[in-house]
Amino acid sequence: MTRALTIEDLYRFEIPSDPSLSPDGDRVAYTLTTQDAANDRAHSSIWEVRAAGGPARRLTRGPADTAPRWSPDGTQLAFLRAGQLHLLPADGGEAVALTTAVRCPAGAGIPVWSPDGTRIAFSGPSARREDTAPVVIDGLGWKADGAGLLGRIRTQVFVVDVDSGEVRRLTGGNPHAGQPAWSPDGTRLAYPAQSGPDRDLAGASAAHVVGVAAGSPAPRRVGPATGIAGAVSWYPDGSALLVVGRTSAGVGHLELLRQPLDGAAPVPLSAALDRNVLPGGPGCPGALPQFHGDTIVFCARDGGATRFYRVDAAGIGEYPLPAGNGVSGCSVAGRAGRAALVVSDTSSFAEIELLALGPDGAGTEPVRLTAHMSRSLPGIALHPFTERLFTVSDGTAVRGMITRAPGTAPGGPLLVDVHGGPHNAWAPHAAPAYPHHQELVSRGWTVLTLDIRGSDGYGEDFYRAAVGAWGEADEQDVLEPVATLIAEGLVDPARIALTGYSYGGYLSCWLSARSGLFATVVAGGAVVDLTTMAGTSAEGRLIATQEIGDPDRLPALSPISHADAVRAPTLILHGGADDTCPAGQAEQWFHALYTRGVPAQLVLYPGSSHLFPLNGRPSHREDYSRRLVDWVTAHTDR
């Protein structure tokens, strides 16, 4: 017997992530995140599943164990426990701390084993800030969402000796240093860092290389100072770096780049795909590019789904995952010819799958190794969706997804949900962040999600289509599809609700001032004043200079400038510790509406960062979804 998903079910979610495939390709270690209702927190522990099959088993008890990484010989797992590195014997036993608060007071980062297994590199904070200490700010980058106030503290590259536990710092200075990668001979580390004379203003970054031996020269930049470098790794022969980045700063696709060590111009490898390379990260799908022999495997988004690709001398190809499935993690065991993937589909949020990496991708079929969805939520059936292509009046094609319960009568209420980013996309598979969609559909609602211009997965021209014209360029991508559904009689024109988070919150506020179509609005993590956002957000300057460009346009493109036109009752949901879209944005919008007599309510979630609807307190996530459902229902009931 099956039943529909409810909001309360989020307390039972089990979400696997960050797989690590053993060197022999026989064991997959991964992080499993569950919900600790008693302590109102997410709980993470390390689990393992065998390639040969059998039930997954827990290796650690948590509650904050993440980032498992196999040693090169497969005898140990390094992982993070509450911010410190630990080692776990592969054949069983207790985990032992490798770094401690004495030797690593600010905590460690994701472990990266040296080729010989004697050292582990990581990127981590250069110092620990005392909660009550004054915060000195003399440049940008002084805060980060989820980390809070940083002041002068920067992430740097460290190396710890596995036998002695001795920790050495290899980098210093102002730039943040990203995750390091070992050279094949174990003598150097490469990492990304900000670059150029105005590094904190321009948003440029580049690959850098530093020697590991004591007394090595200072780190040197090996990429252009005016580009963007994200994830960095080495070619297997040590001849060059593989960089996820761009040859120029600004808004656009990330590419795979071959960066010569002599500093010559990087060579694009994935440009012909015309898709954005996704290296993964908090709140983002994808995975780090990795080598399989002479082939590079990587993730890119296509039409909302994050797909698995390869590039080699023969060009770019795609591994045959089922249509609509999305990848949010990958680990390759080269000599085994296998990849462990985290895959989402229409019936499960995420599971571990094993893929054979044939030379041309032919004949490979992913094998599912875990069943966390059916184990934690037995009998749950997610409501189906249909994909729909809308063509707006200027000829732009906009992909949408319509979710309705079978047998739902026409003429019912509609929720329109706008994604964030703006360079994100609605995935054509199950997602744990939106249980309110499922609950509303169970109540007879239709849910419409749209990949408006600016969305990822449709080519770089579409990706950049709203640059300099937020709201103005993409508003019809929402309004005209909704008008189409009204004209078809699918939904009631008097019972249409609008919601969105982050950029979706921005566009929800913008549209509520530009159109009387919506009976009610729920704005989450919103931006309403681009001028104040530029000076208060951790991402504010880049948004102002790259996404908008012309500072004179900031007021005109800010919803706050048009608040007089808003009439729709509005619920505003916002993280109290949001440093990407600071809470002052929500406070301004509430004040603007309330003082004009518009029914409005502001809910702040204390201590919650911008990504709290994905990874925050379970009680906050439940409350967010519950309030949204109650608000739109109350303001559309007839």
FIBA-393716 format. One record per residue (C-alpha): x, y, z. Coordinates in steps of 0.1 Angstrom, whole numbers, padded with zeros to 4 digits, always signed. Layout:
% residues N
XYZ
...
END
This chain:
% residues 638
+0000+0000+0000
+0014+0034-0009
+0008+0069+0004
+0019+0104-0006
+0048+0122+0010
+0040+0147+0037
+0060+0176+0053
+0065+0156+0085
+0083+0129+0065
+0114+0151+0063
+0124+0138+0098
+0128+0104+0082
+0149+0114+0052
+0182+0095+0046
+0204+0113+0021
+0237+0097+0009
+0264+0120-0005
+0301+0124-0012
+0310+0088-0022
+0346+0076-0021
+0354+0044-0041
+0382+0022-0027
+0412+0019-0050
+0403-0017-0059
+0368-0005-0068
+0351-0030-0043
+0339-0007-0015
+0321+0026-0015
+0323+0048+0016
+0299+0077+0018
+0283+0102+0041
+0247+0095+0052
+0227+0125+0065
+0197+0117+0087
+0176+0139+0109
+0180+0140+0147
+0147+0152+0158
+0155+0151+0195
+0184+0175+0192
+0169+0193+0162
+0199+0189+0139
+0211+0170+0109
+0231+0139+0118
+0259+0127+0095
+0278+0094+0097
+0301+0073+0075
+0285+0043+0058
+0299+0017+0034
+0284-0005+0007
+0301-0033-0013
+0303-0033-0051
+0293-0070-0050
+0260-0061-0033
+0245-0067+0002
+0231-0042+0027
+0249-0010+0034
+0265-0007+0069
+0273+0021+0092
+0310+0026+0099
+0308+0056+0123
+0281+0069+0147
+0285+0107+0140
+0268+0130+0147
+0291+0152+0125
+0312+0127+0104
+0317+0137+0068
+0340+0136+0038
+0354+0100+0038
+0385+0094+0016
+0403+0061+0011
+0441+0060+0015
+0460+0051-0017
+0465+0015-0005
+0429+0011+0007
+0438+0003+0043
+0424+0034+0059
+0396+0060+0056
+0403+0096+0065
+0372+0116+0074
+0361+0148+0092
+0346+0145+0126
+0333+0178+0139
+0359+0196+0119
+0390+0175+0128
+0406+0148+0107
+0402+0112+0119
+0415+0079+0106
+0395+0046+0105
+0411+0012+0098
+0395-0004+0067
+0393-0038+0084
+0375-0025+0115
+0383-0007+0147
+0378+0026+0163
+0385+0059+0146
+0416+0078+0158
+0420+0116+0157
+0448+0128+0134
+0444+0165+0140
+0433+0180+0173
+0423+0214+0186
+0459+0219+0199
+0476+0214+0165
+0448+0225+0144
+0428+0250+0165
+0406+0263+0136
+0398+0228+0123
+0407+0210+0091
+0391+0206+0057
+0383+0178+0033
+0412+0153+0034
+0434+0148+0002
+0458+0119+0005
+0494+0122-0009
+0502+0096-0036
+0523+0076-0011
+0498+0078+0017
+0521+0094+0042
+0505+0129+0043
+0471+0145+0040
+0466+0180+0026
+0436+0201+0033
+0423+0237+0030
+0412+0252+0063
+0409+0285+0083
+0442+0301+0092
+0430+0309+0127
+0400+0305+0150
+0380+0336+0158
+0368+0340+0193
+0331+0348+0194
+0336+0379+0214
+0368+0392+0198
+0366+0424+0177
+0364+0417+0139
+0389+0438+0119
+0377+0445+0083
+0401+0461+0059
+0390+0444+0026
+0362+0424+0011
+0356+0387+0019
+0352+0395+0055
+0322+0372+0060
+0308+0340+0043
+0274+0324+0045
+0274+0296+0070
+0308+0306+0085
+0297+0341+0096
+0322+0368+0103
+0358+0361+0092
+0375+0395+0094
+0411+0389+0083
+0409+0351+0086
+0415+0333+0053
+0415+0297+0043
+0450+0283+0037
+0466+0251+0026
+0480+0227+0053
+0497+0193+0053
+0496+0169+0081
+0520+0139+0086
+0500+0107+0090
+0524+0091+0114
+0533+0120+0137
+0502+0143+0133
+0525+0173+0127
+0506+0200+0109
+0524+0226+0086
+0509+0255+0068
+0521+0260+0032
+0503+0292+0022
+0496+0326+0037
+0486+0362+0029
+0452+0376+0020
+0437+0353-0007
+0415+0324+0003
+0432+0291-0008
+0408+0265-0021
+0410+0227-0019
+0445+0214-0028
+0455+0186-0052
+0487+0166-0050
+0511+0163-0080
+0516+0127-0091
+0551+0127-0076
+0539+0141-0043
+0563+0171-0043
+0538+0199-0050
+0503+0209-0043
+0480+0229-0067
+0451+0249-0055
+0428+0278-0066
+0431+0313-0051
+0421+0348-0058
+0445+0366-0081
+0453+0401-0095
+0460+0434-0078
+0423+0440-0070
+0416+0404-0061
+0388+0411-0037
+0371+0436-0060
+0374+0419-0094
+0364+0383-0084
+0392+0368-0105
+0410+0336-0094
+0437+0314-0107
+0455+0281-0101
+0486+0282-0079
+0513+0257-0072
+0534+0254-0040
+0562+0229-0031
+0556+0207-0001
+0592+0204+0012
+0603+0227+0040
+0620+0258+0025
+0602+0255-0008
+0597+0288-0027
+0566+0309-0022
+0535+0297-0041
+0534+0308-0077
+0504+0315-0100
+0503+0294-0131
+0470+0306-0147
+0459+0339-0160
+0452+0366-0133
+0420+0377-0150
+0401+0344-0152
+0383+0321-0128
+0397+0289-0113
+0375+0267-0093
+0384+0230-0087
+0421+0222-0096
+0437+0188-0102
+0467+0173-0120
+0471+0155-0152
+0484+0119-0144
+0518+0126-0159
+0522+0159-0140
+0525+0179-0172
+0496+0203-0166
+0467+0211-0143
+0430+0204-0150
+0410+0234-0139
+0373+0240-0137
+0370+0277-0146
+0368+0304-0172
+0394+0323-0192
+0378+0356-0181
+0359+0368-0151
+0322+0374-0153
+0290+0356-0157
+0291+0325-0179
+0297+0288-0181
+0325+0271-0162
+0346+0249-0185
+0372+0222-0183
+0406+0238-0190
+0441+0223-0195
+0464+0248-0177
+0501+0244-0187
+0525+0247-0157
+0545+0274-0175
+0517+0298-0172
+0507+0297-0209
+0471+0303-0219
+0447+0276-0208
+0433+0252-0234
+0395+0248-0233
+0384+0211-0234
+0346+0213-0230
+0336+0244-0249
+0320+0223-0277
+0295+0210-0252
+0280+0244-0245
+0270+0233-0210
+0281+0245-0176
+0306+0222-0159
+0295+0215-0123
+0322+0205-0098
+0297+0201-0069
+0296+0220-0037
+0271+0231-0009
+0237+0232-0024
+0250+0224-0059
+0249+0191-0079
+0278+0177-0098
+0312+0163-0088
+0349+0170-0092
+0363+0161-0126
+0385+0130-0124
+0408+0110-0147
+0401+0075-0160
+0432+0067-0180
+0434+0093-0207
+0398+0102-0203
+0384+0129-0180
+0349+0123-0165
+0329+0152-0153
+0294+0165-0147
+0275+0192-0165
+0238+0202-0164
+0216+0196-0195
+0180+0207-0194
+0179+0207-0156
+0195+0172-0151
+0231+0170-0140
+0246+0144-0164
+0278+0124-0165
+0302+0131-0194
+0337+0122-0206
+0362+0140-0228
+0393+0126-0245
+0411+0128-0278
+0380+0116-0295
+0359+0144-0282
+0330+0147-0257
+0306+0119-0250
+0280+0111-0223
+0276+0080-0201
+0242+0065-0206
+0223+0073-0174
+0185+0070-0176
+0168+0102-0188
+0161+0126-0161
+0185+0111-0135
+0209+0136-0119
+0244+0131-0104
+0254+0149-0072
+0286+0130-0064
+0313+0108-0081
+0344+0089-0072
+0365+0071-0097
+0387+0041-0091
+0409+0042-0122
+0425+0008-0122
+0391-0008-0115
+0374+0010-0143
+0345+0020-0121
+0328+0051-0108
+0306+0054-0077
+0279+0079-0082
+0252+0096-0061
+0221+0095-0084
+0186+0110-0080
+0156+0099-0100
+0118+0104-0100
+0113+0080-0071
+0143+0086-0048
+0162+0116-0035
+0196+0100-0038
+0212+0066-0039
+0246+0051-0045
+0252+0036-0079
+0282+0019-0095
+0290+0025-0132
+0315+0006-0153
+0336+0031-0173
+0340+0015-0207
+0364+0031-0231
+0335+0046-0251
+0307+0044-0225
+0290+0017-0245
+0274-0012-0228
+0276+0003-0193
+0246+0001-0171
+0246+0017-0136
+0240-0008-0107
+0221+0006-0077
+0238-0004-0044
+0217+0013-0018
+0180+0017-0010
+0178+0045+0016
+0146+0059+0002
+0126+0026+0004
+0142+0018+0038
+0134+0051+0054
+0102+0059+0037
+0086+0026+0028
+0054+0028+0007
+0060+0065-0003
+0049+0073-0038
+0059+0108-0051
+0034+0126-0073
+0043+0125-0110
+0052+0155-0131
+0050+0162-0168
+0075+0183-0187
+0061+0211-0209
+0078+0235-0233
+0063+0270-0233
+0072+0296-0260
+0069+0331-0248
+0060+0361-0271
+0096+0369-0281
+0101+0333-0292
+0121+0321-0262
+0115+0285-0253
+0110+0280-0215
+0110+0245-0200
+0084+0238-0173
+0074+0209-0151
+0038+0205-0140
+0031+0183-0110
-0005+0172-0104
-0021+0142-0087
-0038+0118-0111
-0075+0126-0114
-0071+0162-0102
-0100+0182-0116
-0092+0212-0138
-0098+0247-0124
-0080+0243-0091
-0053+0264-0074
-0018+0268-0088
+0015+0273-0070
+0042+0288-0092
+0077+0282-0078
+0108+0301-0091
+0142+0286-0086
+0172+0305-0071
+0206+0313-0086
+0196+0328-0109
+0218+0302-0127
+0201+0271-0112
+0175+0248-0128
+0146+0226-0117
+0158+0190-0118
+0135+0164-0134
+0138+0142-0103
+0129+0140-0067
+0144+0167-0044
+0142+0167-0006
+0139+0205-0002
+0103+0208-0014
+0080+0185+0006
+0055+0214+0004
+0051+0207-0033
+0040+0171-0026
+0016+0181+0002
-0001+0208-0019
-0005+0184-0048
-0021+0159-0024
-0046+0187-0016
-0056+0192-0052
-0031+0219-0062
-0011+0221-0094
+0026+0230-0090
+0044+0247-0119
+0082+0251-0119
+0099+0270-0148
+0135+0272-0161
+0133+0309-0170
+0161+0326-0189
+0192+0327-0169
+0187+0290-0159
+0216+0265-0163
+0214+0237-0188
+0204+0254-0220
+0236+0269-0234
+0256+0300-0225
+0234+0325-0243
+0204+0314-0223
+0225+0313-0191
+0235+0350-0196
+0201+0362-0210
+0191+0381-0178
+0225+0397-0171
+0220+0434-0166
+0182+0431-0167
+0170+0410-0137
+0133+0409-0136
+0128+0428-0168
+0143+0401-0190
+0127+0371-0174
+0093+0382-0160
+0074+0371-0191
+0090+0336-0187
+0067+0333-0156
+0037+0353-0166
+0030+0339-0200
+0032+0302-0191
+0008+0309-0163
-0015+0327-0187
-0014+0297-0210
-0025+0273-0182
-0053+0297-0173
-0064+0299-0210
-0064+0261-0211
-0087+0259-0181
-0062+0239-0161
-0061+0263-0131
-0084+0289-0115
-0071+0325-0124
-0083+0337-0089
-0063+0311-0070
-0027+0315-0081
+0001+0317-0056
+0037+0326-0063
+0068+0316-0044
+0106+0313-0048
+0138+0313-0028
+0169+0334-0032
+0167+0347-0068
+0133+0332-0068
+0124+0353-0038
+0137+0383-0057
+0116+0376-0087
+0085+0368-0065
+0088+0403-0050
+0094+0419-0084
+0064+0402-0100
+0041+0410-0071
+0048+0447-0080
+0045+0442-0117
+0014+0420-0120
-0019+0415-0103
-0020+0379-0114
-0011+0364-0081
-0035+0361-0052
-0007+0357-0027
+0031+0355-0025
+0057+0337-0004
+0092+0351-0007
+0120+0331+0007
+0156+0343+0012
+0147+0373-0009
+0167+0402-0024
+0147+0434-0027
+0173+0462-0026
+0202+0457-0049
+0220+0489-0037
+0222+0479-0001
+0228+0443-0011
+0260+0453-0028
+0275+0465+0004
+0261+0440+0029
+0261+0406+0012
+0290+0382+0010
+0283+0380-0027
+0270+0416-0031
+0297+0432-0051
+0299+0404-0077
+0261+0405-0081
+0262+0443-0086
+0292+0444-0109
+0288+0412-0129
+0251+0402-0128
+0238+0438-0131
+0269+0457-0143
+0256+0492-0144
+0254+0507-0109
+0229+0533-0121
+0205+0503-0128
+0205+0490-0093
+0175+0511-0080
+0153+0505-0110
+0159+0467-0108
+0152+0466-0071
+0117+0455-0060
+0118+0479-0031
+0116+0508-0057
+0082+0494-0069
+0067+0484-0035
+0039+0509-0039
+0023+0487-0065
+0021+0455-0044
-0013+0444-0033
-0009+0406-0028
-0007+0393+0008
+0029+0383+0013
+0047+0359+0036
+0085+0365+0039
+0106+0336+0052
+0143+0343+0058
+0173+0329+0076
+0184+0351+0105
+0221+0344+0098
+0219+0346+0060
+0251+0363+0047
+0243+0358+0011
+0209+0376+0012
+0211+0394+0045
+0181+0394+0067
+0179+0432+0063
+0165+0425+0028
+0135+0407+0043
+0131+0434+0069
+0130+0461+0043
+0103+0443+0023
+0082+0436+0053
+0084+0473+0064
+0076+0485+0029
+0045+0463+0026
+0032+0467+0062
+0035+0504+0062
+0015+0506+0030
-0013+0484+0044
-0005+0452+0025
-0012+0421+0046
+0024+0408+0054
+0042+0386+0078
+0079+0381+0083
+0094+0350+0098
+0131+0349+0107
+0149+0316+0115
+0175+0324+0142
+0210+0311+0134
+0200+0298+0099
+0222+0305+0069
+0211+0310+0033
+0210+0272+0026
+0189+0263+0057
+0160+0250+0035
+0185+0224+0023
+0206+0216+0054
+0193+0236+0083
+0176+0225+0115
+0148+0200+0107
+0124+0221+0128
+0132+0252+0106
+0128+0232+0074
+0095+0218+0086
+0083+0252+0097
+0092+0268+0064
+0072+0242+0044
+0043+0242+0068
+0040+0280+0069
+0041+0282+0031
+0013+0256+0027
-0009+0272+0053
-0003+0307+0039
-0011+0300+0003
-0040+0278+0012
-0055+0305+0035
-0052+0332+0008
-0066+0312-0021
-0095+0294-0004
-0129+0302-0019
END
